[in-house]
Amino acid sequence: MIIQETDLDFAFNSIRVSTSWNSVAEKELKMHKIHAYPAKFPSFLINKALEYAEQKKISIEKLGDIFCGCGTTALEAKTQNISFWGCDINPVATLIAKVKSQDYNLNILSRHYNSIVNQYKFFDSTIPRKFSTNERLNYWFTENQLLDVYKLLYSIETCVAKGKYRDFFYVAFSNILKRSSKWLTKSIKPQVDPIKPIYNVLDSFNIQYEFMYKAVFELKKFKMLRSESQIVNSNFLSVDANGLEVDMLITSPPYVTSYEYADLHQLSTMWLGYTDDFRLLRNGTIGSLYHNEILQAEISKLDDFAINIYDDLVKAKAKSPKAALKYFIDLKNTVEKSFDIIKAGGLAVFVIGNTNHKNVYIDNAKYLTKCLFTQGFVNVEIKKRRISSKILSPYRTKDGKFSSNKRHKKVYHYEFVIIAQKPTIN
């Protein structure tokens, strides 16, 4: 049902769960599962969005995803021979996304794999000081684990030239780092497991490679044309979008006070050389707690809806009320820039949920919808779905921290699929 801006309160309060946007019978492709990733986007939603466009007789030749994460939209676009453009501020995410959107020769993969394993077994070098003296790496790895992980990285870089095949093995390497460390398994935040067994690095790599090989093999059943795929490691608000046009944008923005992705991917970012200090990667991340400088001119553009939530967080003595303020500023600017890159008559599809911090209800979905109306989008529709296949931690402790304990307060019951159209040119 198409809604009007004046009906927002009624729409969000009365909308029922949409069965068709809630679940799917088909299994996800293995390629979607080659690397663990928090708050992973359910792949069937891309197909639902494409079906929606088809029903509206909107032709989709190029998809965009401005928070592309680990490349779910990129892979689905590839399997349907649709061109893709995406970006993400997280370098680990864009590495995974690029690997998912590439084609690989199975024989070449096997040859590289055998070379890597042989090199690993006959490693006769020493670990460089940049790894052996790294305080964070020594915190997460035992001395033997640290050496074995380096041996694997050295073997990959020695045996495979820079390019898509090295990236393939970098992803395999990245996904076994937490298993090969003292990181608490399935933890939603960085936490040491003092009783965790020490897993053999090469055995873990072998298992990971075998799964990724099968994922590539599975994709061979698709008769994929060589549709263009471009993935950029950048904050969308900093991207030069001149000349960029997409027929449909499908994306899922972070939530206020959401995961600190830089913290969760710190092992990969340090081992793969993206940074010496993972904390630097927090900068510019929408929804991050680590925002201090906000221009008064930006605040003045926010409406009472956003300001009132900020005031409530201040009263509740939240850890970083400014994070919410910066989030609303960034979300508003994101909608404005999204409008610019969508072709006339094209669609924007945002998947977003609400949060509760320090007992302050943060209505991300309603604020986003208000921004869509303000920017000039039309034919706005809202679908409500239960969170099931998306990997989230639905519980919060009394002080607002993420939790997987069912005794704690459940805050992630639902999320919303908000669809809007850019007006056609008269």
NUDORO-796666 format. One line per field, with one value per residue (C-alpha): chain; residue in one letter; x, y negated, z. Coordinates in steps of 0.2 Angstrom, whole numbers, plus 2048, in hexadecimal, padded with zeros to 3 digits. Layout:
! NUDORO-796666
chaine	(A ...)
residu	(a ...)
c1	(X ...)
c2	(Y ...)
c3	(Z ...)
//
This chain:
! NUDORO-796666
chaine	(A A A A A A A A A A A A A A A A A A A A A A A A A A A A A A A A A A A A A A A A A A A A A A A A A A A A A A A A A A A A A A A A A A A A A A A A A A A A A A A A A A A A A A A A A A A A A A A A A A A A A A A A A A A A A A A A A A A A A A A A A A A A A A A A A A A A A A A A A A A A A A A A A A A A A A A A A A A A A A A A A A A A A A A A A A A A A A A A A A A A A A A A A A A A A A A A A A A A A A A A A A A A A A A A A A A A A A A A A A A A A A A A A A A A A A A A A A A A A A A A A A A A A A A A A A A A A A A A A A A A A A A A A A A A A A A A A A A A A A A A A A A A A A A A A A A A A A A A A A A A A A A A A A A A A A A A A A A A A A A A A A A A A A A A A A A A A A A A A A A A A A A A A A A A A A A A A A A A A A A A A A A A A A A A A A A A A A A A A A A A A A A A A A A A A A A A A A A A A A A A A A A A A A A A A A A A A A A A A A A A A A A A A A)
residu	(m i i q e t d l d f a f n s i r v s t s w n s v a e k e l k m h k i h a y p a k f p s f l i n k a l e y a e q k k i s i e k l g d i f c g c g t t a l e a k t q n i s f w g c d i n p v a t l i a k v k s q d y n l n i l s r h y n s i v n q y k f f d s t i p r k f s t n e r l n y w f t e n q l l d v y k l l y s i e t c v a k g k y r d f f y v a f s n i l k r s s k w l t k s i k p q v d p i k p i y n v l d s f n i q y e f m y k a v f e l k k f k m l r s e s q i v n s n f l s v d a n g l e v d m l i t s p p y v t s y e y a d l h q l s t m w l g y t d d f r l l r n g t i g s l y h n e i l q a e i s k l d d f a i n i y d d l v k a k a k s p k a a l k y f i d l k n t v e k s f d i i k a g g l a v f v i g n t n h k n v y i d n a k y l t k c l f t q g f v n v e i k k r r i s s k i l s p y r t k d g k f s s n k r h k k v y h y e f v i i a q k p t i n)
c1	(800 807 807 808 814 805 801 812 80D 7FD 807 815 809 7FC 807 807 814 815 817 81E 82D 830 837 83C 83D 84C 85D 86A 879 889 892 887 88F 8A1 8A5 89C 895 88A 878 879 86D 860 863 851 84C 856 84B 83B 840 844 833 82B 833 82D 81B 81D 824 834 843 853 863 86E 86D 875 879 881 884 888 891 897 88F 87E 876 885 884 871 874 881 876 869 874 871 87F 884 88C 88F 899 89D 8A9 8AF 8BE 8BB 8A9 8AE 8BB 8AE 8A1 8AE 8B2 8A0 89D 8AC 8AD 8BA 8C2 8C1 8D1 8DB 8D4 8D9 8EB 8ED 8E6 8F3 901 8FB 8FA 90B 913 90B 912 924 924 935 934 931 922 925 925 916 90C 916 917 905 8FC 8EB 8F0 8F9 8EA 8DF 8EC 8F8 90A 907 8F7 8FF 90D 901 8F5 904 90A 8FA 8F9 90B 907 8F8 902 911 907 8F9 8FB 8F1 8E0 8CF 8D7 8E2 8D2 8C9 8D6 8D7 8C4 8C7 8D5 8CB 8BC 8C7 8D0 8C3 8C3 8D6 8D6 8D0 8C1 8B1 8A7 897 89A 891 8A0 8B3 8B5 8C2 8BD 8C9 8C5 8C4 8CD 8DC 8D6 8E3 8E5 8E8 8DA 8CE 8D4 8D2 8C0 8BD 8C4 8BA 8AA 8AF 8B3 8A2 89B 8A3 89E 88C 88C 891 87F 87A 87C 883 887 895 88B 896 899 8A2 8A5 8AD 8B5 8AE 8A1 893 892 8A4 8A2 8A3 892 893 88D 887 875 86C 85A 858 860 85F 868 867 86F 876 86C 86F 87C 87E 88D 89E 8A3 8B5 8B6 8AE 8BA 8CA 8D3 8D1 8D4 8E5 8EB 8E6 8EF 8E0 8E6 8F2 8E4 8D3 8CB 8CF 8C2 8B4 8B6 8A7 89D 88A 883 894 896 8A6 8A0 8A5 8A5 894 892 884 87F 87B 871 866 860 859 847 83F 83D 850 853 847 84E 860 859 851 862 86A 85D 860 873 876 889 889 87A 884 885 872 873 881 877 868 872 87B 86B 863 872 872 860 864 873 869 85C 869 870 85F 858 848 83A 846 844 84C 84A 851 850 851 84C 84A 854 852 860 85F 84C 84C 842 84C 840 84D 840 834 842 849 837 835 846 840 830 83A 846 838 836 824 81A 821 81C 821 822 825 82E 834 847 84B 859 862 870 86D 86D 85B 85E 864 86A 864 872 86E 87C 879 875 871 869 857 853 858 84C 849 84A 84C 83B 838 840 838 83A 837 834 834 834 83E 831 831 836 826)
c2	(800 7EF 7E3 7D0 7C7 7C1 7D4 7D9 7DC 7E6 7F0 7F6 7F9 803 80C 81F 82B 82F 842 840 835 840 851 85B 86E 86E 870 863 866 86C 85C 852 85C 85B 84F 84B 839 831 82B 834 82E 83D 840 844 832 82D 839 832 821 826 82E 81E 814 820 81E 80B 80E 806 80C 810 810 80A 80D 803 806 7F7 802 811 81B 82C 82B 834 828 829 83C 83C 82F 83A 84A 840 837 826 819 814 805 805 7FE 800 7F8 808 80F 821 820 81A 827 835 82C 82B 83E 842 838 840 84F 85C 86B 87A 881 871 871 883 87F 870 87A 888 87B 872 883 888 877 878 889 884 872 86E 85B 851 846 834 828 81E 82E 836 826 820 81E 822 831 838 835 840 84D 859 859 869 863 852 85B 868 85A 850 860 861 84F 850 85F 857 847 851 85D 852 842 833 833 83C 84D 846 83D 84E 855 846 848 85A 855 847 852 85E 851 851 863 864 857 855 84C 852 85C 853 845 834 82A 82D 839 846 858 85E 870 870 87F 87B 87F 884 876 881 88C 87D 876 887 887 875 878 887 87E 86F 87A 882 871 86D 87D 87A 86A 873 878 866 861 850 843 837 82A 81C 81B 80D 80C 7FE 7FD 7EC 7E3 7E0 7CE 7CB 7D4 7CA 7CF 7C5 7CF 7DD 7E3 7F2 7F8 7FF 7FC 80B 808 80A 7FC 7FF 7FB 7EE 7F5 804 810 808 811 80B 814 824 825 81F 830 82F 81D 81F 82F 829 818 80D 804 805 7FF 806 7F8 7EB 7F5 7EF 7DD 7D9 7E8 7E4 7E9 7EA 7E5 7DC 7CB 7BB 7AD 7A8 798 78C 789 79C 79D 78E 798 7A6 7A6 7A7 7BA 7BC 7AF 7B6 7C7 7BF 7B5 7C5 7CE 7C0 7C1 7D4 7D1 7DC 7DF 7D5 7CB 7C3 7D3 7D2 7C0 7C4 7D4 7C9 7BC 7CA 7D3 7C3 7BF 7D1 7D0 7C0 7C7 7D7 7CD 7C6 7D7 7DF 7DD 7D4 7E1 7EC 7F4 7F2 801 7FF 80D 806 809 800 800 7FD 7F5 7F1 7F3 7E6 7EC 7E7 7E8 7E9 7F0 7E1 7D4 7DC 7DC 7C9 7C6 7CF 7C4 7B4 7B8 7BA 7CD 7D2 7E2 7E7 7F8 801 814 81B 82B 836 837 849 84D 83D 83F 833 834 830 82D 81F 81E 810 804 806 812 820 831 843 847 84A 844 833 827 82B 81B 822 82A 822 818 80E 80F 7FD 7FB 7EA 7E4 7D5 7CB 7CE 7BF 7B7)
c3	(800 7FB 80A 80C 818 823 826 82C 83E 839 82C 838 847 83C 82F 831 82D 81A 818 806 80D 81C 816 808 804 7FA 802 800 7F4 7FD 7F6 802 811 80C 81A 82B 82C 839 834 823 817 812 800 7FB 7FF 7EF 7E5 7ED 7E9 7D7 7D6 7DD 7CF 7C2 7C8 7C7 7B5 7BA 7B0 7BB 7B2 7C0 7D3 7E0 7F2 7FC 80C 802 810 80B 7FA 7FB 7EF 7E4 7E3 7E0 7D2 7CA 7CA 7C1 7B4 7BB 7BD 7CE 7D7 7E9 7F7 809 815 81C 812 818 812 801 7FF 802 7F7 7E9 7EA 7EA 7DA 7D0 7C5 7C8 7BF 7CA 7C3 7C7 7D9 7DC 7D5 7E0 7EF 7ED 7EC 7FC 806 800 804 815 819 814 81C 821 825 835 839 836 845 83F 843 851 85B 858 868 862 858 868 872 866 861 86A 864 85A 853 84E 845 83C 836 82F 826 81D 819 813 808 800 7FC 7F5 7EA 7E3 7DA 7DE 7D7 7D9 7DD 7EB 7F1 7F1 7FC 807 80B 80F 81B 822 827 831 83C 84A 84A 84B 859 86B 865 86D 860 859 865 860 867 869 877 87C 87F 88D 88A 877 86F 863 851 844 838 829 82C 82E 81E 815 81B 816 805 801 805 7FA 7EC 7ED 7ED 7DD 7D6 7DA 7D1 7C1 7BF 7BB 7A9 7AF 7A2 7A6 7AE 7B5 7C8 7D1 7E3 7EC 7FD 803 80D 801 807 801 7F0 7E0 7D9 7C9 7BB 7C6 7C3 7C9 7C5 7D7 7E7 7F4 804 817 821 832 841 84F 85B 850 84F 84E 83E 840 851 84B 83C 844 842 82F 82D 836 82E 81D 81F 81E 82E 83C 848 845 84F 841 836 841 83A 82F 832 833 844 84C 85E 85A 853 85C 84F 848 83F 846 834 832 842 83D 82E 839 83E 84F 84D 84D 85A 866 865 869 878 87F 87D 886 894 895 897 888 884 874 870 862 859 857 851 844 83F 83B 831 827 824 81D 812 80C 806 7FD 7F4 7F0 7E8 7DC 7D6 7D3 7C1 7BF 7C2 7CC 7DD 7EE 7F9 80B 818 82A 83B 84B 85B 86E 877 88A 888 87B 86B 85C 84D 83F 832 835 834 824 81C 821 818 808 808 80B 7FD 7F1 7EF 7EB 7EB 7FC 803 813 816 827 82A 838 83B 838 82B 82F 83B 849 85C 861 873 87E 890 89B 897 884 87F 872 879 873 884 882 894 88E 886 874 868 857 853 842 835 826 814 80E 7FB 7F2 7E0 7D9 7CF 7BC 7B1 7A9)
//
